[in-house]
């Protein structure tokens, strides 16, 4: 084990090679970019929009501690981690950096959100990447990518509903 590559992750007495994922999505929200921007920075809006979010607590400027309850096929669990808002260029670009771990595995990743006006609405283009390790790797890249895309779709659907409730 001492000669394992540095990118391998120690987990439950063994080593697992992390799996890289990439995800992309495009979303249309019926609010102007400034409103979408403020929603993305609002902890209460984020808490109700992030699928499986049990808690989201500010820990400093643009940093949060998160607890997420997620299930991936037969692997389910509660993940504890951090979320940071980086590279903010109001109201057009934001990077979310995420790190989380739980009994089912670990995740380190990030997503770039590019907001652009679309009349009185906003188009959001998302590109993200993640390194996943532990038992989650056993599920496979195609399933994990599909689940991650579903989580992303769920987030933007909830964000749209949340913004409609505030009107």
C-alpha positions as CSV (number, residue, x, y, z in Angstrom):
1,X,0.0,0.0,0.0
2,X,2.9,2.4,0.6
3,X,3.8,2.3,-3.1
4,X,0.2,3.1,-4.3
5,X,-0.2,6.2,-6.5
6,X,-0.8,9.4,-4.6
7,X,-4.2,9.9,-6.2
8,X,-5.5,6.7,-4.6
9,X,-7.6,7.2,-1.5
10,X,-7.2,5.4,1.8
11,X,-10.7,4.0,2.7
12,X,-11.8,1.4,5.3
13,X,-8.4,-0.2,5.5
14,X,-7.9,-0.5,1.7
15,X,-7.2,1.7,-1.2
16,X,-9.6,2.8,-3.9
17,X,-8.8,4.6,-7.1
18,X,-10.9,7.8,-7.5
19,X,-13.2,8.1,-10.5
20,X,-13.4,11.4,-12.4
21,X,-16.8,12.6,-13.6
22,X,-17.7,15.6,-15.8
23,X,-21.2,17.0,-16.0
24,X,-22.8,19.7,-18.0
25,X,-26.3,21.3,-18.1
26,X,-28.2,24.2,-19.4
27,X,-31.1,25.7,-17.5
28,X,-33.6,28.6,-18.1
29,X,-34.9,30.5,-15.1
30,X,-37.7,33.0,-15.4
31,X,-35.9,35.7,-13.4
32,X,-33.4,38.4,-14.4
33,X,-29.7,37.6,-13.8
34,X,-29.4,39.9,-10.8
35,X,-32.3,38.0,-9.1
36,X,-30.8,34.6,-9.9
37,X,-27.4,35.8,-8.6
38,X,-29.0,36.8,-5.3
39,X,-30.8,33.5,-5.0
40,X,-27.5,31.6,-5.6
41,X,-25.9,33.6,-2.7
42,X,-28.9,33.1,-0.3
43,X,-28.3,30.3,2.2
44,X,-32.0,29.7,2.8
45,X,-32.7,29.4,-0.9
46,X,-29.7,27.1,-1.4
47,X,-30.8,24.9,1.6
48,X,-34.2,24.2,0.1
49,X,-32.9,23.9,-3.4
50,X,-30.0,21.4,-2.9
51,X,-31.5,17.9,-3.2
52,X,-31.0,16.0,0.0
53,X,-29.7,19.0,2.0
54,X,-30.3,18.4,5.7
55,X,-28.4,21.5,6.7
56,X,-26.3,24.3,5.3
57,X,-24.6,26.5,7.8
58,X,-22.4,29.5,7.0
59,X,-18.8,29.1,8.4
60,X,-17.3,32.3,7.0
61,X,-17.4,34.6,4.0
62,X,-18.7,32.5,1.1
63,X,-18.2,29.2,2.9
64,X,-20.7,26.7,4.3
65,X,-20.8,23.4,6.1
66,X,-23.3,21.0,4.6
67,X,-25.0,17.8,5.5
68,X,-26.6,15.9,2.6
69,X,-28.6,12.7,2.7
70,X,-28.1,10.9,-0.6
71,X,-28.7,7.5,-2.1
72,X,-26.8,6.1,-5.1
73,X,-28.4,2.7,-6.0
74,X,-27.9,0.4,-3.1
75,X,-25.3,2.8,-1.5
76,X,-27.0,5.3,0.8
77,X,-25.8,7.6,3.5
78,X,-25.3,11.0,5.0
79,X,-22.4,13.1,3.7
80,X,-20.8,15.9,5.6
81,X,-18.8,18.5,3.8
82,X,-18.0,22.0,2.8
83,X,-19.2,24.3,0.0
84,X,-17.3,27.4,-1.1
85,X,-18.4,30.1,-3.5
86,X,-15.4,31.2,-5.5
87,X,-14.4,33.3,-8.5
88,X,-17.5,35.4,-8.2
89,X,-18.1,37.8,-11.1
90,X,-21.6,39.3,-10.3
91,X,-24.0,38.6,-11.9
92,X,-22.5,36.4,-14.6
93,X,-20.1,33.8,-13.1
94,X,-19.7,31.8,-10.0
95,X,-17.7,28.7,-9.1
96,X,-19.0,26.2,-6.4
97,X,-16.3,24.1,-4.8
98,X,-17.5,21.1,-2.9
99,X,-15.8,18.5,-0.7
100,X,-17.8,15.8,1.1
101,X,-17.4,12.4,2.7
102,X,-19.7,9.8,4.2
103,X,-19.8,6.0,4.8
104,X,-20.4,5.4,1.1
105,X,-17.4,7.4,-0.2
106,X,-15.9,10.8,-0.8
107,X,-16.3,13.6,-3.3
108,X,-14.2,16.5,-4.3
109,X,-15.3,18.7,-7.1
110,X,-16.6,22.0,-8.4
111,X,-18.9,23.5,-10.9
112,X,-18.8,26.7,-12.9
113,X,-22.1,28.5,-13.4
114,X,-22.3,31.0,-16.2
115,X,-25.4,33.3,-16.1
116,X,-26.5,35.1,-19.2
117,X,-29.6,37.3,-19.8
118,X,-32.4,35.9,-21.9
119,X,-34.8,38.7,-22.2
120,X,-36.3,39.1,-18.7
121,X,-35.0,35.6,-17.8
122,X,-31.7,34.0,-17.3
123,X,-29.9,31.1,-19.0
124,X,-27.5,29.2,-16.8
125,X,-24.7,27.0,-18.3
126,X,-23.1,24.6,-15.8
127,X,-19.9,22.7,-16.3
128,X,-18.6,20.6,-13.4
129,X,-16.1,18.0,-12.5
130,X,-15.6,15.7,-9.5
131,X,-13.3,13.0,-8.2
132,X,-15.3,10.3,-6.4
133,X,-13.8,7.6,-4.2
134,X,-14.9,4.8,-1.9
135,X,-17.9,2.5,-2.3
136,X,-19.5,5.0,-4.7
137,X,-17.0,4.0,-7.4
138,X,-18.6,0.5,-7.5
139,X,-21.8,2.0,-8.9
140,X,-19.9,2.9,-12.1
141,X,-19.3,6.1,-14.1
142,X,-22.5,6.0,-16.3
143,X,-24.8,5.6,-13.2
144,X,-23.0,8.2,-11.2
145,X,-23.1,10.7,-14.1
146,X,-26.8,10.1,-14.5
147,X,-27.4,10.6,-10.8
148,X,-25.3,13.7,-10.7
149,X,-27.2,15.1,-13.7
150,X,-30.5,14.3,-11.9
151,X,-29.3,16.2,-8.8
152,X,-28.3,19.2,-10.9
153,X,-31.7,19.1,-12.7
154,X,-33.4,18.9,-9.3
155,X,-31.4,21.8,-7.9
156,X,-32.4,24.1,-10.8
157,X,-36.1,23.0,-10.7
158,X,-36.2,23.7,-7.0
159,X,-34.4,27.0,-7.5
160,X,-37.0,28.1,-10.0
161,X,-39.8,27.1,-7.7
162,X,-38.2,28.9,-4.8
163,X,-37.9,32.1,-6.8
164,X,-41.5,31.8,-7.9
165,X,-42.6,31.6,-4.2
166,X,-40.8,34.9,-3.5
167,X,-42.5,36.9,-6.1
